[in-house]
Amino acid sequence: MKWNIPNQLTVSRVFLSAVFFVLLGIYDPNGPARAAIMGAGFVIYVLAGITDVLDGYLARRLNQVSTFGRMVDPIVDKVLVVGAFVMLAGPEYAMSASGHVGQFELQIPHWLTGGMASSVQPWMAVVVLGREFIISGIRGYSESQGKAFPASSAGKIKMLLQCIAIGTVLFFLAWTPGTTWAVCVKISAIWLAVLATVASGLIYIYKARGLLRDDG
């Protein structure tokens, strides 16, 4: 591996991801340090995102695109995003998700949040994880047959919406938990990301139908 700046940024994102998951794991919704822990998680998540943007930009700008970067960079991205969905769907985040404005309480339908303060329901984490396994399997098989299976704009939009959704959840859990507008924004961001995940997966499967038909 060439120890150039883009690869250094990729490796730094691995360590940032590890710290990020530790913070999500030790989060206690009833603990005195809950805001500090989630706030630190948000900052580290943003830093990881910045390194992701920079390593790709610098690799192209400095003509330092490497095999290591092409292989490891997308893996780290998927681990960070999918891992965040899985952890935010954990029992530590199963709290009341109702919003409050003064004396009034906004009753959120249970099916929208599943009782999760993060608004990330366990089945959503399964959808995100399952989609990655399925599409990675199709891509791997396609390339083994000598056929390219490049990323589509739908996949890039999906990734962007997932990243925004995670950042939104972290931000509001840290600094505005329980407020009506925060609950509504969290729910909207998560559902939009999940719908984009399903839609992009179906688009990829549709694109692969010819490959699967030939194999049959």
N, C-alpha and C positions, 0 to 999 in steps of 0.2 A: 504494500500500500504506500502510495506517495503521500508524505506528510505535508500536503499543501494546505492553504487556508480553507478552501471549501471542505476538505475532508476533516480538518480540525473542527470546523463548525458542526459537521455531522456527528462527530464523536462527542462533542460537547452537548449536543441534543440528547444523546443516549443518557448521559449523566443527569441532565435536567429532567428527563422523563422519569428516571429512577426516583429522584427527589420528589417530583410531582406525585407519583403514585404513593410514596410514603406519607405525604401530607394528606392525600385523600383517605388513606387507610387509617390514620390516627385521628381523623376528624370526629369530634364528639358534639352532636347538636346541642347538648346540655352543658357542655364544658365552658369554663370561663374564657378559654383561648380560641373558641370556635371561629370568631371573626378574623383573628390574626392568622390562624391556620389556613382558612379558606382564602383570605387575602393574599397570603404568600403563595398559595397554589395558583391563584389567578396570575400573579406577577410572573411566576416561573413558566406558566403555560404561554403567556405572551412572549417571554424571552425565547422559548422553544420555537414559537412561530416565526419570530424575527430571524433566528438562525436558519430556519428552513428556507425563508425567502432569500437570505443573503448567500447561503452556500450555492444555490442554483444560479443566482445572478453572477457571483464571482467566478464560478466554474466556467460559465460561458464567456464572461468579460475577459478573464485572464487566460482563456484557452486551457483550462486545467480540468476538463471533464475526465473522470477516471472510471474504471470498472467498479472500484469500491464504492464510489459515490452513486453510480447508477443502480447498484444492487442494494446497498444499505439504506440510502436515503428514503426510498419509498417504504421500506420495511419499518423503519423507525416512525415514519409518519402514521402508518396504519396501527402500529402498536400503541402509539400515544392516543390516537383518536378512539380506536376500538376499546382500549383499556380504560379510557375515561368513561365511556358509556357503560361498560360493565361495572365499574366501581361506583358510579353515580346511581346505579340501579340497586345497590346493596342495601342491607338493612339499616346501616347508619343514616341513610337518607330517607327512611320511611317515617315521615313526620306529617303533621297537618299541613296541608298546602293551601288553606284558605287565606285570602287576603283581608286586610283590615284597613279601614279608613275611618278614623275617629271612632264613633260608637257603632258604626255600621260594619257588617261582615259580608264579604262577597262569598257566596256559596259556589264553589267550583264543582261541576259534575265529577263524580269519582272516576268515570271512564277516561277523563282527560288527563288525570294525573296518576291514577292508581294509588292515591294516598301518598305519593312521593313528593317531598319538598323540592327535590331536584326536577320533578316532572318527568324523569327518565324511568319508565316502567321496565321491569325485567324482560318482558317480551320484546321491547324495543332494542335492548342490548342483544338479544338473541337474533333479531332481524339484522342488525348491523354486523354482527359477527358472522352470521350465516351467509350474508351477501358477499362478504370478503372471501370466505372459503370457496363459495361456488364460483365466483368470477375468477379467482386465482387458479382454481382447478381447470376451468375452461381455457384460460389464457395459457397455462402450462401445457395443456394437451395440444392446443392449436400450434404453439411454437414447436412442440415436439414433432408435429407433422409438417414443419417447414412453412407454416402460414402465419403471417403477422397478425397480431391481435392488439392493436394500439389502444391507448386510452382515448375515450371520446370526450366531447365537451360536457356530456351529461355526467360523466364520472368526475370531472373537475368541478362542476357546479355542486355535485353531491358532497365532495370533500370540503369545499368552501363553506357550505351551509352547516355541515357537521362541526367544523372548527368554530364557526360563529356561535352555534348552539351551545357548545361546551363552554366557551368563554362567557356567554350570557349567563348560564347557570352559575358558574363560579363567581362572577361579579355580584349577582343579586343575592346569592347565599351569604356572601361575605359582608355586604354593605346595606342591602335593603330587603332582608328576609321578611316575608309576610305582608308587604305592602301590595295593594291591589294591582297597581300598574306593573310591578315587578313580576307578580304571579302570571299575569296575562302575557307579558313579553316572553317569559320563560316557556310557558306552554306553547305559544306560537312558534318560537324558535325550534323547540324540540320536535314538535309535530312536522314542521316544514322540513327539517333535516331527515326525519324518518321517512316521510313521503318521497323525498328526493332519493333516498337510499333504495327504496323499493322500485321507483321508476327507473333509476339508472341501471339497476340489476336486470329488470325486464328488458330494457333496451339492449344491454349486452347479450342477454340470452337470445334475443331475436336476431341480433347480428351473427350469432354463432350457429343459427339453425342450419345453415348450409353445411358447415363443418360436421355437425352432428348427424345430418341426413346422409352425408357421404360415408360416414363411419358405419351407419346402419346398413 
